[in-house]
Amino acid sequence: MTGFASSEEVAVGLADTGPYLLEDAMKEVGGDYQKGSDFEPYVVTDGLLVMGWNPASAARAAKVLPENMAQSKVA
């Protein structure tokens, strides 16, 4: 899974606004959390599942999904 990194939440001053930090919570329960550099695009794919790390990843995720669908012959 991917999502905002704890370091990004700290950098924008939002680390204390929610009940937990996603990265930390996922790691605590054994999740396969992946990330790239802070505030940069990062996309993870698993078959047709496409996950973007943060809003900067939207364009890349939008490009990857139809490519994956074409490879899987899903229309």
N, C-alpha and C positions, 0 to 999 in steps of 0.2 A: 504494500500500500504506500501511497505517497500523500503528502499534504504539507501545510506550512510547517517549516522547521522551527524548533524551539528558539534557535538563534534569531530567526526572522521576527518571531513574536516579541522577543526581548528588544531587538533593534528598533521596532516601531512603538514600543512602550505598551504593548497589549498583553504581556505575559501574565499579568495579575488580574485580567478582566474576566477570565473564564474559570470553570471549575478544574481544568487541567490543560496541559499542553499536549497536543495530539501526538507529536513525535515521542515524547516521554511515555505517554500512556500506551501507545502501540508497542514500544520496546518492552515495557513492564510485563505485558501479557504474551510476549514472544512473537509479536508481529514482525513481518519482513518489511520494515520501513526503509525506504530508499529516498535519497535526496541528492541534489546537485549543489552548486554554489548558490548562496543566498541571493534571492530576488532574480535569478536567472531561469530561463525555461528548462524544464526537465520533464520528460514524458516516459512512462513505463507502460509496456504492452505485454499482454498475455493472451494470445489468440485475438479474439475480437474485443477483449477488455482493454480500454485505453484510459489511463489515469494521468492527469496533469498535476504537477506539484503545486502550482500557484497560478494566479491570473496571467502571468507572463507566459505560461505554457499553453494557453488556449489555442493560439494559431498553430503551433506544432501538433497538438492533439487533434485539431480539426483536419490537418493534412494527413496524419497517420491513419485515422480511422477508415477513410475510404480505400486507402492503399491496402490495409489489412483485410477489408471486406472483399476487395478484388482478388487478393491472393487466396481467400477462403471460398471464393465463388458464391458469396452471399450478396443478394441484391434486394 
